[in-house]
Amino acid sequence: MKKISLLIITLIAFSGASFSQNTFTLSSTDLGGQATKTEEFSGFGCEGENKSPQLSWANAPEGTKSFAITMYDPDAPTGSGWWHWVVFDIPANMNELVTNAGNINLNLVPKGVIQSITDYGIKGFGGPCPPAGHGLHKYEITVHALKTDTLGLDENANAAVVGFYLWNNTLAKASIVSYYKRDNK
């Protein structure tokens, strides 16, 4: 009986240790479970501030050479979702984007970081703007740890092309999800 008890205690200790390992994580001091007018797009019938949220990540896997960030709405009534933000070639020594880094006119990201074209047809951040009365939309913000220094793409690359390169170079990814809806006016 003592051997069985000792075995159970040992297994519990090892399983606890494996669950407490640091995992690749993404967080935001600006964004909770729901987006606000601060993040909402300014255009397409929306009147928000279009500010990208602060994002920070930790515990990237060994071998990470750069990062990319995407923001995607799978609930957009397009048949293919909606890409709101596509950022790549973020150096491996970075672990944060500050609030409003998605405004390309403010130069809040280091030289060489590329913010390519969103489904709005603009470069940089394009916040939530679901159709009025369409209900809650899910916004998935994902940081990709990449095995390459750069994707070899430029600022004119669309989200589908960037996504293909991300798929081929991602070591790990971490996401946060936020929701947003617009009521009928």
N, C-alpha and C positions, 0 to 999 in steps of 0.2 A: 504494500500500500504506500509506503514511504517513497519507493521508486516511482510509482505512478504520480504521486503528488509532486515530486521533484521534477518529473518530466513535464507536467502541466505548467508548473511555475516557470520553467525554462522556456517552454514554447510561448507563454504569455509575454515574457521579457523580450524574446527575440521579435515577436510580432509587433510589440509596442515600439521597439527600436526601429523597425523597418517603416512603420507609419510616421515616425517623427522625423524622417529624413527630409531635408529641404527639397522642395519641388519648385520647378519653374513657375513663377506666379506673376500676375499682372494686377495692378491696383490703381486707383485714382482718388485723389483728395477732393476732386470736383464732382465726380459722377457717382450717384448712388444707383438704386434700382430703377429710377426713372429719370429720363432726360428732362430738361427744363427749357424755358425760353432762351436761356443763355446759350445752349447748344443748338437750338432750332435754327434751321437755315433761314436766310434772308433772301427770299425770292420764291418763285413757283407758288405764290399765294401765301407763303409763310412770312412772318415778320419778326423772326428771332434775331439774336445777336451773332449767330454763326461762329461761336467760339469753340474751338476744340478743347476737350478736357485735358487736364494734367494727367499724365500716365507715368507710372514707374513700374519697373520689373526687376526681379531678383532671381538668383539661383539658375542662371543660364547653364545649359549643359556644357561639359568639356568639349572643346573643339569649335565653339561658337566663334565665328569670324565677323559677323555683322547681324543686324536685326532688320526686320520690316514690321510695319504696323498696317493693319487693314481694318476698315469699319464697313460692315455689310448688313443690309436689311433683307432677310429672306422673305419677308411678308409683302414686299412691294408688288403691286398688281401688274407685273411685267412679264411673268413667265420665267424670268431669270434673276429675280431679286434686284437689288440696287446697291452699287458700290459708292460709299460716301467718303472714303479716305483711303489713299494708297500711298504709303511712305516706305521707302527702302534705301539701302546703302547707309543705314545708321551704323556708325562704328561700334565695334564690340566693347569699347571702353565706356560707352554711354549706357545709362540705365533709366533715363527719364526724358520725357518731352514736357515742357512747361505749358501752362494754360495758354491757349491761343497760338501754339506753335504751328497749327495748321493754316494760319494766315501767312501766305508766302510773301506778302509785302512787308512783314515785320522782321524777316530774317532771324527768327528765333531758333533755328536749327543750324548746326554747323555746315559750312561749305561742303558740298559733296553729297549731302543728304537730299534725296530726290522725292518730291511730292508730285506724283503724276496725275493723269486725268481721271476724274471721277465720272459717274454716270450723269452728273449735271453738265458735263462738258467743260469743267473748270479744273485747275490744278490747285491742290491744297484741300483743306477740309470743307465739306459740304454737309451741314448738320441734318438732323432728322426733319422730314417734311412729308409725313404720310398724307394721303388724301383726306380731306375733312370728312368725318363720319365713317371712316374705314376701320375704326377700332384701333386697338393696340398693335403696334409694330415692334418687333424685336430687333435691337441693334447689337450686333456682335462685334466687339472690338478685340482684335487678336494681335498679339506680338509673336512673331516668328523668330526663333533662333536659327541662324543660317550657317551652313558650312562653307560659305564663300564670302570673300571680302565685298564683292559687288555683284549685282545681278547682270551687269553689262547692258542695261537698258537706259533710256533717257526719259526726260520729263514728258514726252509725248506718248509713252507706252500706255495702252489702255489696261483696265483691270484684269481682263481675261488673259492677256499676255503676261502681265506681272504674276497673276495667279499660277500660270503654268510654270514659270521659273521658280516661284515659291514652292510649289509642289515638289519640284525636283531637288530643292536645296534645303528644305526644312529639317532640322535636327529635332526640334521640339516646338511646341506652341502653347500659349496660355491665353485665356480669354476672360473678359468680363462682359456681362450682358446688361443692357439697359432697355427700357421700354418707353414708348412715347405714342401719344395719340392726339389728334386734333378734333375738336368737337365741331359739329355743323354750326355755321354762323347764322 
